[in-house]
Amino acid sequence: MMRVCADPDEAVAGITDGSTVMIGGFGNAGMPFALIEALRRTGAQQLTVINNNAGNGDTGLAALLAAGQVSKIICSFPRQTDSWVFDDLYRSGRIELELVPQGNLAERIRAAGAGIGAFFTPTGYGTPLAAGKEARKIGGRWQILEYALPADVALIAADRADGVGNLVYRKTARNFAPIMASAASTTIVQVRELVPTGDLDPESVVTPAIFVDRVVMAEPYAAAKAAS
């Protein structure tokens, strides 16, 4: 049963040391800033974070990394012009990186949500990313085995939720959120607006309520602005 939480701190309560946490977002688009900031306040340590990148600037995921709470990050592109927090941690050996091509990352998450244990893909074959992975020639093309990527918790952002947890997203802010919602044991959602059940057009619902455990209302970028 989905629960509406009073604030982001209540929403993330119970995330423990050593948890694997998926965090939605593609850069700042769709990043659940309020939930990340609340997770930082819990002080949970030794987290494994799954995200498309490794944070940028000093807010959101970057702030969580700067707090020293993340021991490993699984992402598709860890470096960009303003990823100085991750750069410093990685170069000093204070964070482990698992680099995954973006399509493989998305499919590994989707597979976890669909109950698929693993799949073969040609992406990465013949590169260092295929080291130690099973390879087979399928349809005349070499492919490597990639395993599904589940998580204990997913922190995602949506535009609106109704009273039971059905979600709609706004444009590109949708990105990884739907597949992460289905791949985590517990899905916690930050939304801009909570509407009565029945007010959402069923055709516009992207994530059905069955994948949502907790919802909290928060302005999309309020936590980022407060921290900057």
LOTORFI-895519 format. One record per atom (N, C-alpha, C): residue number from 1; chain; atom name; x, y, z. Coordinates in steps of 0.05 Angstrom, whole numbers, padded with zeros to 5 digits. Layout:
BEGIN
  num  cadena  atomo      c1      c2      c3
  NUM       A     CA       X       Y       Z
...
//
This chain:
BEGIN
  num  cadena  atomo      c1      c2      c3
    1       A      N   00017  -00024   00000
    1       A     CA   00000   00000   00000
    1       A      C   00018   00025   00000
    2       A      N   00013   00043  -00019
    2       A     CA   00028   00067  -00021
    2       A      C   00023   00085   00003
    3       A      N   00043   00099   00013
    3       A     CA   00040   00117   00035
    3       A      C   00049   00145   00027
    4       A      N   00032   00165   00033
    4       A     CA   00040   00193   00029
    4       A      C   00055   00203   00053
    5       A      N   00079   00212   00049
    5       A     CA   00096   00221   00072
    5       A      C   00094   00251   00076
    6       A      N   00098   00259   00101
    6       A     CA   00095   00287   00108
    6       A      C   00119   00304   00097
    7       A      N   00142   00292   00095
    7       A     CA   00165   00307   00086
    7       A      C   00186   00287   00075
    8       A      N   00207   00296   00061
    8       A     CA   00227   00278   00050
    8       A      C   00241   00261   00070
    9       A      N   00245   00272   00095
    9       A     CA   00259   00256   00115
    9       A      C   00243   00231   00123
   10       A      N   00217   00234   00125
   10       A     CA   00200   00211   00131
   10       A      C   00201   00192   00107
   11       A      N   00202   00203   00083
   11       A     CA   00201   00186   00059
   11       A      C   00225   00167   00057
   12       A      N   00249   00177   00065
   12       A     CA   00273   00160   00062
   12       A      C   00280   00145   00087
   13       A      N   00265   00148   00108
   13       A     CA   00271   00134   00133
   13       A      C   00273   00104   00128
   14       A      N   00293   00092   00140
   14       A     CA   00296   00063   00138
   14       A      C   00317   00055   00118
   15       A      N   00328   00074   00102
   15       A     CA   00350   00067   00084
   15       A      C   00375   00063   00101
   16       A      N   00386   00039   00100
   16       A     CA   00407   00032   00119
   16       A      C   00435   00031   00106
   17       A      N   00455   00030   00122
   17       A     CA   00483   00027   00112
   17       A      C   00484   00003   00093
   18       A      N   00499   00006   00072
   18       A     CA   00503  -00016   00053
   18       A      C   00481  -00019   00032
   19       A      N   00461  -00002   00033
   19       A     CA   00439  -00005   00013
   19       A      C   00448   00001  -00015
   20       A      N   00435  -00011  -00034
   20       A     CA   00438  -00004  -00062
   20       A      C   00415   00014  -00070
   21       A      N   00421   00038  -00079
   21       A     CA   00401   00059  -00083
   21       A      C   00402   00068  -00112
   22       A      N   00381   00064  -00127
   22       A     CA   00378   00076  -00153
   22       A      C   00369   00105  -00150
   23       A      N   00380   00123  -00166
   23       A     CA   00372   00151  -00165
   23       A      C   00366   00160  -00194
   24       A      N   00341   00168  -00199
   24       A     CA   00333   00176  -00225
   24       A      C   00346   00203  -00233
   25       A      N   00344   00209  -00259
   25       A     CA   00355   00234  -00268
   25       A      C   00375   00231  -00291
   26       A      N   00376   00251  -00307
   26       A     CA   00396   00252  -00329
   26       A      C   00408   00280  -00326
   27       A      N   00430   00281  -00311
   27       A     CA   00439   00307  -00302
   27       A      C   00418   00317  -00282
   28       A      N   00410   00342  -00284
   28       A     CA   00390   00353  -00266
   28       A      C   00362   00345  -00273
   29       A      N   00357   00338  -00298
   29       A     CA   00330   00332  -00307
   29       A      C   00320   00307  -00294
   30       A      N   00299   00310  -00278
   30       A     CA   00287   00287  -00265
   30       A      C   00301   00278  -00240
   31       A      N   00321   00293  -00231
   31       A     CA   00335   00285  -00206
   31       A      C   00318   00291  -00182
   32       A      N   00315   00273  -00163
   32       A     CA   00298   00278  -00140
   32       A      C   00314   00292  -00118
   33       A      N   00319   00318  -00121
   33       A     CA   00337   00332  -00104
   33       A      C   00329   00331  -00074
   34       A      N   00303   00334  -00069
   34       A     CA   00294   00334  -00041
   34       A      C   00299   00307  -00027
   35       A      N   00295   00285  -00042
   35       A     CA   00300   00259  -00031
   35       A      C   00330   00253  -00027
   36       A      N   00346   00262  -00045
   36       A     CA   00375   00259  -00042
   36       A      C   00385   00274  -00018
   37       A      N   00376   00298  -00015
   37       A     CA   00384   00315   00008
   37       A      C   00375   00301   00034
   38       A      N   00351   00290   00034
   38       A     CA   00342   00276   00058
   38       A      C   00359   00251   00063
   39       A      N   00366   00237   00042
   39       A     CA   00384   00214   00046
   39       A      C   00411   00222   00057
   40       A      N   00421   00245   00048
   40       A     CA   00446   00255   00060
   40       A      C   00443   00260   00090
   41       A      N   00420   00270   00098
   41       A     CA   00416   00276   00126
   41       A      C   00414   00251   00143
   42       A      N   00406   00228   00131
   42       A     CA   00405   00203   00147
   42       A      C   00432   00194   00156
   43       A      N   00453   00202   00141
   43       A     CA   00480   00193   00147
   43       A      C   00486   00164   00139
   44       A      N   00468   00151   00125
   44       A     CA   00472   00124   00116
   44       A      C   00499   00122   00101
   45       A      N   00515   00101   00107
   45       A     CA   00541   00098   00096
   45       A      C   00544   00073   00077
   46       A      N   00566   00073   00063
   46       A     CA   00573   00050   00046
   46       A      C   00550   00044   00026
   47       A      N   00539   00064   00015
   47       A     CA   00518   00061  -00005
   47       A      C   00529   00054  -00032
   48       A      N   00515   00037  -00047
   48       A     CA   00520   00034  -00076
   48       A      C   00499   00049  -00091
   49       A      N   00507   00068  -00107
   49       A     CA   00488   00085  -00122
   49       A      C   00488   00077  -00152
   50       A      N   00464   00074  -00163
   50       A     CA   00461   00069  -00191
   50       A      C   00448   00094  -00203
   51       A      N   00462   00107  -00221
   51       A     CA   00451   00132  -00234
   51       A      C   00463   00133  -00262
   52       A      N   00452   00150  -00278
   52       A     CA   00463   00153  -00305
   52       A      C   00491   00165  -00305
   53       A      N   00496   00183  -00287
   53       A     CA   00523   00195  -00285
   53       A      C   00532   00195  -00256
   54       A      N   00554   00209  -00251
   54       A     CA   00565   00209  -00224
   54       A      C   00562   00236  -00210
   55       A      N   00541   00250  -00217
   55       A     CA   00536   00276  -00204
   55       A      C   00551   00299  -00218
   56       A      N   00540   00322  -00215
   56       A     CA   00553   00346  -00226
   56       A      C   00549   00370  -00208
   57       A      N   00567   00388  -00209
   57       A     CA   00566   00412  -00191
   57       A      C   00570   00403  -00162
   58       A      N   00555   00416  -00144
   58       A     CA   00558   00411  -00115
   58       A      C   00532   00402  -00102
   59       A      N   00511   00399  -00118
   59       A     CA   00485   00393  -00106
   59       A      C   00475   00365  -00115
   60       A      N   00453   00356  -00104
   60       A     CA   00441   00331  -00112
   60       A      C   00460   00308  -00106
   61       A      N   00464   00291  -00126
   61       A     CA   00481   00267  -00123
   61       A      C   00509   00275  -00115
   62       A      N   00519   00297  -00127
   62       A     CA   00546   00306  -00120
   62       A      C   00549   00311  -00090
   63       A      N   00529   00323  -00078
   63       A     CA   00530   00329  -00050
   63       A      C   00530   00304  -00033
   64       A      N   00516   00283  -00042
   64       A     CA   00516   00257  -00028
   64       A      C   00543   00245  -00030
   65       A      N   00556   00247  -00053
   65       A     CA   00583   00236  -00056
   65       A      C   00603   00251  -00039
   66       A      N   00600   00278  -00038
   66       A     CA   00618   00294  -00023
   66       A      C   00616   00288   00007
   67       A      N   00593   00279   00016
   67       A     CA   00589   00272   00044
   67       A      C   00603   00246   00052
   68       A      N   00614   00232   00032
   68       A     CA   00628   00207   00037
   68       A      C   00611   00183   00043
   69       A      N   00586   00184   00034
   69       A     CA   00567   00163   00041
   69       A      C   00565   00142   00019
   70       A      N   00578   00146  -00004
   70       A     CA   00576   00127  -00026
   70       A      C   00602   00113  -00030
   71       A      N   00602   00087  -00028
   71       A     CA   00627   00072  -00032
   71       A      C   00630   00062  -00061
   72       A      N   00608   00060  -00076
   72       A     CA   00609   00050  -00103
   72       A      C   00588   00064  -00120
   73       A      N   00595   00071  -00144
   73       A     CA   00575   00081  -00162
   73       A      C   00575   00065  -00188
   74       A      N   00551   00059  -00198
   74       A     CA   00548   00045  -00223
   74       A      C   00534   00065  -00242
   75       A      N   00548   00072  -00264
   75       A     CA   00537   00093  -00282
   75       A      C   00548   00090  -00310
   76       A      N   00538   00106  -00328
   76       A     CA   00547   00104  -00356
   76       A      C   00567   00125  -00364
   77       A      N   00566   00149  -00352
   77       A     CA   00587   00169  -00357
   77       A      C   00594   00184  -00332
   78       A      N   00616   00178  -00320
   78       A     CA   00623   00189  -00294
   78       A      C   00635   00217  -00296
   79       A      N   00645   00225  -00319
   79       A     CA   00660   00250  -00320
   79       A      C   00647   00270  -00339
   80       A      N   00644   00294  -00330
   80       A     CA   00636   00317  -00347
   80       A      C   00650   00341  -00335
   81       A      N   00645   00364  -00347
   81       A     CA   00661   00388  -00340
   81       A      C   00658   00396  -00310
   82       A      N   00635   00390  -00298
   82       A     CA   00632   00398  -00270
   82       A      C   00628   00374  -00251
   83       A      N   00641   00352  -00258
   83       A     CA   00639   00328  -00240
   83       A      C   00663   00327  -00222
   84       A      N   00671   00350  -00211
   84       A     CA   00696   00351  -00195
   84       A      C   00694   00335  -00169
   85       A      N   00670   00331  -00158
   85       A     CA   00668   00316  -00133
   85       A      C   00675   00287  -00138
   86       A      N   00663   00275  -00159
   86       A     CA   00670   00247  -00165
   86       A      C   00699   00245  -00173
   87       A      N   00708   00263  -00190
   87       A     CA   00736   00262  -00199
   87       A      C   00755   00260  -00175
   88       A      N   00751   00277  -00156
   88       A     CA   00769   00277  -00132
   88       A      C   00767   00251  -00116
   89       A      N   00743   00241  -00113
   89       A     CA   00739   00216  -00098
   89       A      C   00752   00192  -00112
   90       A      N   00748   00191  -00139
   90       A     CA   00759   00168  -00154
   90       A      C   00789   00169  -00155
   91       A      N   00800   00192  -00160
   91       A     CA   00829   00194  -00163
   91       A      C   00843   00188  -00136
   92       A      N   00829   00193  -00114
   92       A     CA   00842   00188  -00088
   92       A      C   00834   00160  -00077
   93       A      N   00820   00144  -00094
   93       A     CA   00814   00117  -00086
   93       A      C   00793   00114  -00065
   94       A      N   00776   00134  -00063
   94       A     CA   00755   00134  -00042
   94       A      C   00728   00125  -00052
   95       A      N   00726   00118  -00078
   95       A     CA   00700   00108  -00089
   95       A      C   00706   00089  -00111
   96       A      N   00690   00067  -00112
   96       A     CA   00693   00047  -00133
   96       A      C   00673   00054  -00156
   97       A      N   00682   00049  -00180
   97       A     CA   00666   00055  -00204
   97       A      C   00661   00030  -00220
   98       A      N   00636   00025  -00227
   98       A     CA   00629   00005  -00247
   98       A      C   00617   00019  -00271
   99       A      N   00632   00019  -00292
   99       A     CA   00624   00034  -00316
   99       A      C   00608   00016  -00334
  100       A      N   00584   00025  -00342
  100       A     CA   00566   00009  -00359
  100       A      C   00557   00026  -00382
  101       A      N   00559   00017  -00407
  101       A     CA   00547   00032  -00429
  101       A      C   00518   00039  -00424
  102       A      N   00510   00062  -00433
  102       A     CA   00484   00073  -00425
  102       A      C   00461   00054  -00432
  103       A      N   00462   00043  -00457
  103       A     CA   00440   00024  -00465
  103       A      C   00440  -00001  -00448
  104       A      N   00464  -00011  -00441
  104       A     CA   00466  -00035  -00424
  104       A      C   00456  -00028  -00396
  105       A      N   00462  -00004  -00386
  105       A     CA   00452   00004  -00360
  105       A      C   00422   00004  -00359
  106       A      N   00410   00017  -00379
  106       A     CA   00381   00018  -00380
  106       A      C   00369  -00010  -00382
  107       A      N   00381  -00027  -00398
  107       A     CA   00369  -00053  -00402
  107       A      C   00373  -00071  -00378
  108       A      N   00396  -00068  -00364
  108       A     CA   00400  -00083  -00339
  108       A      C   00379  -00076  -00318
  109       A      N   00373  -00050  -00316
  109       A     CA   00353  -00041  -00297
  109       A      C   00325  -00052  -00306
  110       A      N   00319  -00049  -00332
  110       A     CA   00293  -00058  -00342
  110       A      C   00290  -00088  -00337
  111       A      N   00312  -00103  -00342
  111       A     CA   00311  -00132  -00339
  111       A      C   00304  -00139  -00310
  112       A      N   00316  -00125  -00291
  112       A     CA   00310  -00130  -00263
  112       A      C   00281  -00126  -00257
  113       A      N   00269  -00105  -00268
  113       A     CA   00241  -00100  -00264
  113       A      C   00223  -00120  -00277
  114       A      N   00232  -00132  -00299
  114       A     CA   00216  -00151  -00314
  114       A      C   00221  -00180  -00305
  115       A      N   00238  -00184  -00286
  115       A     CA   00244  -00211  -00276
  115       A      C   00262  -00227  -00294
  116       A      N   00277  -00213  -00310
  116       A     CA   00297  -00227  -00328
  116       A      C   00324  -00227  -00314
  117       A      N   00336  -00250  -00312
  117       A     CA   00361  -00252  -00297
  117       A      C   00385  -00241  -00311
  118       A      N   00386  -00244  -00337
  118       A     CA   00410  -00235  -00352
  118       A      C   00402  -00235  -00382
  119       A      N   00420  -00223  -00398
  119       A     CA   00415  -00222  -00427
  119       A      C   00441  -00218  -00442
  120       A      N   00441  -00225  -00467
  120       A     CA   00465  -00222  -00484
  120       A      C   00462  -00196  -00500
  121       A      N   00484  -00182  -00503
  121       A     CA   00484  -00157  -00519
  121       A      C   00511  -00154  -00533
  122       A      N   00511  -00143  -00557
  122       A     CA   00537  -00139  -00571
  122       A      C   00552  -00114  -00560
  123       A      N   00538  -00097  -00546
  123       A     CA   00550  -00072  -00536
  123       A      C   00571  -00078  -00515
  124       A      N   00595  -00070  -00521
  124       A     CA   00617  -00074  -00502
  124       A      C   00636  -00097  -00510
  125       A      N   00627  -00114  -00528
  125       A     CA   00644  -00137  -00536
  125       A      C   00670  -00126  -00549
  126       A      N   00692  -00139  -00542
  126       A     CA   00717  -00131  -00553
  126       A      C   00730  -00106  -00540
  127       A      N   00717  -00097  -00518
  127       A     CA   00728  -00074  -00504
  127       A      C   00735  -00083  -00475
  128       A      N   00750  -00066  -00460
  128       A     CA   00756  -00073  -00432
  128       A      C   00731  -00078  -00415
  129       A      N   00708  -00067  -00424
  129       A     CA   00683  -00071  -00408
  129       A      C   00673  -00099  -00410
  130       A      N   00683  -00115  -00428
  130       A     CA   00674  -00143  -00430
  130       A      C   00693  -00162  -00415
  131       A      N   00713  -00152  -00402
  131       A     CA   00732  -00169  -00388
  131       A      C   00718  -00186  -00367
  132       A      N   00723  -00212  -00368
  132       A     CA   00712  -00230  -00348
  132       A      C   00683  -00238  -00353
  133       A      N   00671  -00228  -00374
  133       A     CA   00643  -00234  -00380
  133       A      C   00640  -00256  -00401
  134       A      N   00620  -00273  -00397
  134       A     CA   00615  -00295  -00416
  134       A      C   00608  -00283  -00444
  135       A      N   00619  -00295  -00465
  135       A     CA   00613  -00285  -00492
  135       A      C   00603  -00309  -00509
  136       A      N   00584  -00303  -00526
  136       A     CA   00574  -00323  -00545
  136       A      C   00569  -00309  -00572
  137       A      N   00572  -00326  -00593
  137       A     CA   00566  -00316  -00620
  137       A      C   00537  -00322  -00626
  138       A      N   00520  -00302  -00628
  138       A     CA   00492  -00306  -00632
  138       A      C   00484  -00291  -00658
  139       A      N   00472  -00307  -00677
  139       A     CA   00465  -00294  -00702
  139       A      C   00488  -00283  -00717
  140       A      N   00511  -00296  -00714
  140       A     CA   00535  -00288  -00728
  140       A      C   00549  -00264  -00715
  141       A      N   00541  -00256  -00691
  141       A     CA   00553  -00232  -00679
  141       A      C   00560  -00239  -00650
  142       A      N   00585  -00232  -00642
  142       A     CA   00593  -00237  -00614
  142       A      C   00578  -00218  -00595
  143       A      N   00570  -00231  -00573
  143       A     CA   00555  -00216  -00553
  143       A      C   00564  -00224  -00525
  144       A      N   00561  -00207  -00505
  144       A     CA   00569  -00212  -00478
  144       A      C   00545  -00214  -00460
  145       A      N   00548  -00229  -00438
  145       A     CA   00527  -00233  -00419
  145       A      C   00527  -00210  -00398
  146       A      N   00504  -00197  -00396
  146       A     CA   00501  -00176  -00376
  146       A      C   00479  -00185  -00357
  147       A      N   00483  -00181  -00331
  147       A     CA   00464  -00189  -00311
  147       A      C   00445  -00166  -00303
  148       A      N   00421  -00173  -00295
  148       A     CA   00401  -00154  -00286
  148       A      C   00412  -00138  -00263
  149       A      N   00402  -00114  -00260
  149       A     CA   00412  -00095  -00239
  149       A      C   00389  -00086  -00221
  150       A      N   00383  -00100  -00200
  150       A     CA   00362  -00092  -00182
  150       A      C   00373  -00073  -00160
  151       A      N   00356  -00062  -00144
  151       A     CA   00364  -00045  -00122
  151       A      C   00346  -00049  -00098
  152       A      N   00357  -00041  -00075
  152       A     CA   00340  -00041  -00051
  152       A      C   00319  -00019  -00052
  153       A      N   00328   00005  -00061
  153       A     CA   00311   00028  -00061
  153       A      C   00315   00044  -00087
  154       A      N   00293   00055  -00097
  154       A     CA   00295   00074  -00119
  154       A      C   00285   00101  -00109
  155       A      N   00300   00122  -00114
  155       A     CA   00291   00150  -00108
  155       A      C   00287   00163  -00135
  156       A      N   00262   00170  -00141
  156       A     CA   00256   00182  -00167
  156       A      C   00239   00206  -00164
  157       A      N   00237   00222  -00186
  157       A     CA   00220   00245  -00186
  157       A      C   00199   00242  -00208
  158       A      N   00175   00251  -00202
  158       A     CA   00153   00251  -00222
  158       A      C   00139   00278  -00220
  159       A      N   00123   00284  -00240
  159       A     CA   00109   00309  -00240
  159       A      C   00085   00308  -00221
  160       A      N   00069   00288  -00225
  160       A     CA   00045   00285  -00208
  160       A      C   00040   00256  -00200
  161       A      N   00027   00253  -00177
  161       A     CA   00018   00227  -00168
  161       A      C  -00011   00229  -00159
  162       A      N  -00026   00208  -00161
  162       A     CA  -00052   00209  -00149
  162       A      C  -00052   00195  -00122
  163       A      N  -00075   00192  -00110
  163       A     CA  -00077   00182  -00083
  163       A      C  -00068   00154  -00078
  164       A      N  -00065   00138  -00100
  164       A     CA  -00056   00111  -00096
  164       A      C  -00027   00107  -00106
  165       A      N  -00016   00127  -00120
  165       A     CA   00012   00126  -00128
  165       A      C   00016   00123  -00158
  166       A      N  -00004   00125  -00174
  166       A     CA   00001   00126  -00203
  166       A      C   00016   00151  -00210
  167       A      N   00035   00149  -00229
  167       A     CA   00053   00171  -00234
  167       A      C   00052   00180  -00263
  168       A      N   00054   00207  -00267
  168       A     CA   00059   00218  -00293
  168       A      C   00084   00235  -00291
  169       A      N   00098   00237  -00313
  169       A     CA   00124   00252  -00313
  169       A      C   00122   00276  -00332
  170       A      N   00141   00294  -00330
  170       A     CA   00142   00317  -00347
  170       A      C   00166   00315  -00366
  171       A      N   00159   00310  -00392
  171       A     CA   00178   00311  -00413
  171       A      C   00203   00294  -00407
  172       A      N   00227   00305  -00412
  172       A     CA   00252   00289  -00409
  172       A      C   00258   00282  -00380
  173       A      N   00244   00294  -00361
  173       A     CA   00249   00287  -00333
  173       A      C   00240   00259  -00327
  174       A      N   00227   00247  -00346
  174       A     CA   00218   00219  -00343
  174       A      C   00242   00200  -00343
  175       A      N   00260   00203  -00361
  175       A     CA   00285   00187  -00366
  175       A      C   00285   00160  -00352
  176       A      N   00302   00155  -00332
  176       A     CA   00306   00129  -00321
  176       A      C   00284   00121  -00300
  177       A      N   00267   00140  -00292
  177       A     CA   00249   00136  -00269
  177       A      C   00231   00111  -00272
  178       A      N   00217   00108  -00295
  178       A     CA   00199   00085  -00297
  178       A      C   00212   00058  -00293
  179       A      N   00235   00054  -00305
  179       A     CA   00248   00028  -00303
  179       A      C   00260   00024  -00275
  180       A      N   00269   00046  -00262
  180       A     CA   00279   00043  -00235
  180       A      C   00256   00037  -00215
  181       A      N   00233   00048  -00220
  181       A     CA   00210   00043  -00202
  181       A      C   00203   00013  -00202
  182       A      N   00207   00000  -00225
  182       A     CA   00200  -00029  -00226
  182       A      C   00222  -00047  -00217
  183       A      N   00247  -00036  -00214
  183       A     CA   00270  -00053  -00209
  183       A      C   00278  -00053  -00179
  184       A      N   00266  -00036  -00163
  184       A     CA   00274  -00034  -00135
  184       A      C   00254  -00047  -00116
  185       A      N   00263  -00056  -00094
  185       A     CA   00245  -00068  -00074
  185       A      C   00227  -00047  -00062
  186       A      N   00237  -00022  -00058
  186       A     CA   00222   00000  -00048
  186       A      C   00226   00024  -00066
  187       A      N   00204   00035  -00075
  187       A     CA   00206   00059  -00093
  187       A      C   00194   00083  -00078
  188       A      N   00211   00104  -00076
  188       A     CA   00203   00129  -00062
  188       A      C   00203   00151  -00083
  189       A      N   00181   00166  -00084
  189       A     CA   00177   00185  -00106
  189       A      C   00173   00214  -00095
  190       A      N   00188   00232  -00106
  190       A     CA   00184   00261  -00101
  190       A      C   00166   00271  -00124
  191       A      N   00144   00285  -00117
  191       A     CA   00126   00295  -00138
  191       A      C   00121   00325  -00134
  192       A      N   00116   00338  -00156
  192       A     CA   00109   00367  -00154
  192       A      C   00081   00371  -00144
  193       A      N   00063   00352  -00151
  193       A     CA   00035   00355  -00144
  193       A      C   00022   00328  -00138
  194       A      N   00005   00328  -00118
  194       A     CA  -00010   00304  -00111
  194       A      C  -00039   00310  -00116
  195       A      N  -00052   00294  -00133
  195       A     CA  -00079   00299  -00142
  195       A      C  -00097   00276  -00132
  196       A      N  -00123   00282  -00130
  196       A     CA  -00142   00260  -00122
  196       A      C  -00141   00237  -00141
  197       A      N  -00145   00213  -00131
  197       A     CA  -00147   00190  -00148
  197       A      C  -00170   00193  -00167
  198       A      N  -00164   00188  -00192
  198       A     CA  -00185   00191  -00213
  198       A      C  -00180   00216  -00230
  199       A      N  -00163   00235  -00220
  199       A     CA  -00158   00259  -00235
  199       A      C  -00138   00256  -00257
  200       A      N  -00122   00235  -00256
  200       A     CA  -00102   00230  -00277
  200       A      C  -00115   00215  -00300
  201       A      N  -00108   00224  -00325
  201       A     CA  -00117   00210  -00348
  201       A      C  -00103   00183  -00349
  202       A      N  -00118   00161  -00348
  202       A     CA  -00104   00134  -00347
  202       A      C  -00085   00130  -00370
  203       A      N  -00091   00143  -00393
  203       A     CA  -00073   00140  -00416
  203       A      C  -00046   00154  -00412
  204       A      N  -00045   00173  -00393
  204       A     CA  -00020   00188  -00388
  204       A      C  -00004   00176  -00365
  205       A      N  -00015   00156  -00351
  205       A     CA   00000   00144  -00329
  205       A      C   00023   00127  -00340
  206       A      N   00047   00132  -00332
  206       A     CA   00070   00117  -00342
  206       A      C   00078   00096  -00322
  207       A      N   00080   00103  -00296
  207       A     CA   00086   00084  -00275
  207       A      C   00061   00078  -00259
  208       A      N   00051   00053  -00261
  208       A     CA   00027   00046  -00245
  208       A      C   00033   00044  -00215
  209       A      N   00013   00048  -00200
  209       A     CA   00016   00050  -00171
  209       A      C   00029   00025  -00158
  210       A      N   00026   00002  -00171
  210       A     CA   00036  -00023  -00160
  210       A      C   00067  -00021  -00155
  211       A      N   00081  -00003  -00169
  211       A     CA   00110  -00001  -00166
  211       A      C   00118   00021  -00146
  212       A      N   00099   00034  -00134
  212       A     CA   00105   00058  -00117
  212       A      C   00098   00052  -00088
  213       A      N   00117   00058  -00070
  213       A     CA   00113   00052  -00042
  213       A      C   00109   00077  -00025
  214       A      N   00123   00099  -00031
  214       A     CA   00121   00123  -00016
  214       A      C   00122   00147  -00035
  215       A      N   00106   00167  -00028
  215       A     CA   00105   00192  -00044
  215       A      C   00107   00216  -00025
  216       A      N   00122   00236  -00034
  216       A     CA   00123   00261  -00019
  216       A      C   00123   00284  -00038
  217       A      N   00109   00305  -00031
  217       A     CA   00109   00329  -00048
  217       A      C   00133   00346  -00042
  218       A      N   00145   00356  -00063
  218       A     CA   00168   00374  -00060
  218       A      C   00172   00390  -00086
  219       A      N   00181   00414  -00083
  219       A     CA   00187   00429  -00108
  219       A      C   00211   00416  -00122
  220       A      N   00210   00415  -00148
  220       A     CA   00230   00399  -00163
  220       A      C   00259   00406  -00157
  221       A      N   00265   00432  -00154
  221       A     CA   00293   00441  -00150
  221       A      C   00297   00455  -00124
  222       A      N   00278   00454  -00106
  222       A     CA   00281   00469  -00081
  222       A      C   00305   00462  -00065
  223       A      N   00311   00436  -00062
  223       A     CA   00334   00428  -00046
  223       A      C   00360   00437  -00059
  224       A      N   00361   00436  -00086
  224       A     CA   00385   00444  -00100
  224       A      C   00390   00474  -00097
  225       A      N   00368   00490  -00098
  225       A     CA   00371   00519  -00095
  225       A      C   00380   00526  -00067
  226       A      N   00369   00512  -00047
  226       A     CA   00376   00517  -00019
  226       A      C   00405   00511  -00013
  227       A      N   00415   00491  -00027
  227       A     CA   00443   00483  -00022
  227       A      C   00463   00500  -00037
  228       A      N   00454   00514  -00058
  228       A     CA   00472   00529  -00075
  228       A      C   00478   00557  -00064
//
